[in-house]
Amino acid sequence: MTKADFRDRLLAGLGGDWPESCPLEPQTSKVEQQDGYRIEHLKYQVEPDDRVPAMLLVPDGVSANRPAPGICIWHQHAGQWHLGKSEPAGLAGAEMHHTGAALAREGYVVLCPDALGFEDREKPYKLKGGRLERFLFLQYVVNGKCMAWKNILDMRRAVDYIASRPEVRGDRLGCYGHSMGSTHAWLVGPWEPRLKAIVGNCCLPTYAAIHEHQLLHCFPNFVPGIYPDGDTPDIAGLIAPRALHLNLGENDGGSPIEFARKGVDTIRSAYEAQHAEANFTFFIEKDTGHVLSDEMWRRTKLTFEKHLRS
């Protein structure tokens, strides 16, 4: 199957074409000052009558006259549906994953939105947690789409929002995610050319590995109708020739390493086919599981430094 054919198959499996964008109509409810940056609590519209709560972190000294690169952060899953944007924004959760706050201190404007079913996007529903997530996935499936379609649509609108900010350099945009956030990163990458640098940390679960090891993963990983014509690394390969960096833990049970290594080879081949092999990098850390290690974070920052600031 050619790259173009797989891209068409992927779009059909996701649920078809994206709708025309509606007005963002952003609303800011609160601004709070942190050490070196401010947090704007806001909402913007992704579809008519569907508003996404998010936090925008703006470094001190960054303004319309002194704009900075922008980075969207897609939060993890971890079975913590009460946590979404607040963790990368540095207001809750594990300090390891306060990545938005860390990048704001590095001088980037950072947007942290809630994924569907998490934090403030869980509250309006009667169902909660895993039951809500299952319901939402099935609701999209019976309507001819899947959860990944909605996630990608929401992420593209997040890019619309961060690109609209006068403090942000619209030609210097990237995204980062850990775990489910990593899945989100390589899912949105093929459909969002404004993202010049994409980093995924600890999540490349191939369908081959899922079937072999009987793994249960979060619903955005599952796109109907594309396997065995293509697997998740083939999706990530569609990001080429733009910059993609992946971190993996050798002992991460969610991404069995023997399958992940084959997946990395698939992605590398996609970049080589476009003579862009220098734009795909990866790091597999020995004796490491499903974490964001110091070395993984160092390589993440190097990727953004190279592709968003040079």
Steps between C-alpha positions, in 0.01 A plus 500: 500500500638841404535781752213688335277192509576441867430863582159465332434174686599666827268795446212266419572291810513808718160614379545706187573861420535765767221757522557863411635691796255700707599823681723438801320761712759477782400599852746557787366446851808556715868597480749403768867586527753223557878514537616617157171468312126562523219247457187602313200278575286500187263321266474497122252345260598190302157419358174691534402491869808294592752706694834365624638614836873570482787681669738727312841559657670819384859569613584835654638736238324328210259731316371591155818704458716212625319181389623151587456150354185320610458143622177305558516231767266202488463357852532135600227251592625290795142416594479845660198649328481778761836623372554655160644841423585573866784247509719634217409853614670416829196539723432135588625144451852371475783753494666288228220601265493873575641535151300804393624699797856386426476606134348836598804558721711422191327785317231319298132595495320179598139392453364218719144393402277230649437194286140383464389324820775643722498759779250775410385300195390216728284716728196558274430127460302263721751221437851543637849364447546186296126451450474845344803438280348173376165670435659785303705260287194290416291811434748610234528149354126461443503842334764380253800661668737412783648666808822577314303703242362722775835527676670608177229754427538648849879510470485676164280762662753530781760581236258754352475665840870513588581624149248782545677641803707812425768383747563187289712454190261318272787359294658339809246257643549159658327248723594251771321218677571220744319164484152571357637845425769335287231313308325833450823656374560250220127485422466874438839538331397378153202737493658816640782636279545804725663274759870518414626284789312210660619303803339185638612349829439133584223387273539313171267203548470321168189298418730202450619537861150565631375178341803292600501614864123560538559859609222733607581855393312827509246541224682758279742223400229312312416613145253262331580342167869580453667177620673300352544745209668736746601519864556785744860565381362549150282778643803663662692464174249731330651787702810492278682716406424715808695437822394208718675372813389196702619390844444139608574302813652159439285345775177685422235227492257724314733517198676161484847589386547231235195639316592861570844448344334372182269799514793739521648333191171554314499870590867535406425354157220753448741784574773353279251481213468879523874557553415637844670240719666774708155611617410171666674413827426256778642392832451166675610510863622176655352368823226764483124469501206732438654824627641832390862462601754782523663384176167473322417855605842627396450356151149645486632849570780456247245413231302818565815709525623372165177524301313789662780739586769452239 
